[in-house]
Amino acid sequence: MLQAKKLNMRYNDVLALKDLSFTVAPGEIFCLLGQNGAGKTTTINIFLGLLEPSSGEALIDDSSVTNNKSTRNSIAYIPEIVQLYTNMTGLENLDFFSQLAGFEYTQEELESFLKQANLQEEAFGKKLKKYSKGMRQKVGIAIALAKKASYILMDEPTSGLDPKASVEFANTCKKLSSEGVGILMATHDIFNAVNICARIGIMKEGSLVHVAETDKISAQELQELYIKTI
């Protein structure tokens, strides 16, 4: 599983994370909900190996991200703005990034990953500059599938999506979950957090102050708890 164990992160005199602990099991979707500056992105960057915690550990399947760089082969990352090559097609981007990760696929296999990510087939051969944000995210998800990632880390993935794209994104996440892929998502979108995630952790000033199970709390109740917390 993916696990944060008493993570602390200090920037000069600012403690950005304070004894942060949580787990994400295989197939689970866990959301970190909080305002800007709460520590959500810092947490994700530690799991990506971009930051080293001041103390504590980030673990993937019991291996430290800091001490064992091979753990990063088990994860994929979907940022708020998916950075792909706009002069290449969706299929070409998928092929390129799959090869970077050490995988060689036939065109049929590449197309199957795009279909699993729910990208419409007529977009496969179109250049990324013609894609919407939601379509680019689907290519990012297809890359994660091609990489055979056990966990996908997402930072504000629903920001800027229209209602239709948000529903499609939620359905894709739930499908990934049913196939055993764990998802750690940082967001400030309460509605989508309740709709997508199994558990939600509310962060404030680097600490995890509440953890709620979405089958036991409504969006209204979560909003009230969130407002009360911040």
Secondary structure, DSSP 8 states (H G I E B T S, - for coil): -EEEEEEEEEETTEEEEEEEEEEE-TT-EEEEE--TTSSHHHHHHHHTTSS--SEEEEEETTEETTT-GGGGGGEEEE-SS----TTSBHHHHHHHHHHHTT----HHHHHHHHHHTT--GGGTTSBGGG--HHHHHHHHHHHHHHTT-SEEEEESTTTT--HHHHHHHHHHHHHHHHTT-EEEEEE--HHHHHHH-SEEEEEETTEEEEEEEGGG--HHHHHHHHHHH-
